[in-house]
């Protein structure tokens, strides 16, 4: 935050609630999606993560990123680049 402010960058926050148990493909939210003992994510609805290893923390980060982009689009419209 400090360095972003020094360089004139904006910081936008969003709630991280349930991001580690939310499927980024189908949106299904379930505690069983997150295999904590293996640090793995497998969607119980669509099977995302069953064939490839998806890290649960990386899944949460992806969901936070996408949630933030969606919130910014609502606020600023489609003028944002990805």
C-alpha angles and dihedrals in degrees: 000000000000095000092043090055091049091055095042095251123151121236119207122186131198134182114275090202112144094349093130092054098040121098111231090206105050102009095237113158118204134139090227089065089076116068097198097182089058097034087234138133123217120167111229090204108047101012096241107165095023095103098035130034111258114187111227093224092049088050090053091048091051091051092048090050093049092044090052092049091050092050092049091049090053090051101040104020126229094319091103123099119220 
